[in-house]
């Protein structure tokens, strides 16, 4: 069965009817830019413009990245470690957008720890199999207090802020441009209950999560993949127009 590729997830309590598309006839997308329109989990309608000069080529497990957009070692609300700091313009724009929303909704959130994206030109970066074409980003689970983390660390569940971590994921999901979020299986139940507490319905939870299905069931956007106990891995979709990109 075809899996859901793009799921727009809105916070049910804040759900408002979508403004008619005709209400923004004056929006012109400048050449070389891309626009995404979506509703955030708190009910904000967003028109996000970003330049689109990068090209994802091939697959995450056998691909390249042209004109990658590379993030700095640190920025407002995040620190990045390791050499692989580049991705598609879309990946970077959505990552930074979600980070901004997280900081707005949860002021005082400890800096997000960001690990590997892709190498400047993409390609294989051991030990990763994927991360080759600018669609993949590794992010640390958000701790309950600022521990001064500079790299990934295996945190006890009681030291992970699942509300903030899930909120960050929910903003990413709301963009409709996330294919998978790979997590540890045992941490899923905490994320699941954070989502339920935020007001997500059973139907929405069923689309978002693999849990409570077993760990090898191919289901949900948030799903198990080994090696994700100290971070989660976001796989974005191919940017529109990147015709040689495969997710
Ligand atoms: Zn990864």
Boltz pocket constraint, residues with backbone or C-beta under 6 A from the ligand:
constraints:
  - pocket:
      binder: B
      contacts: [[A, 116], [A, 128], [A, 131], [A, 136], [A, 137], [A, 138], [A, 232], [A, 233]]
      max_distance: 6.0
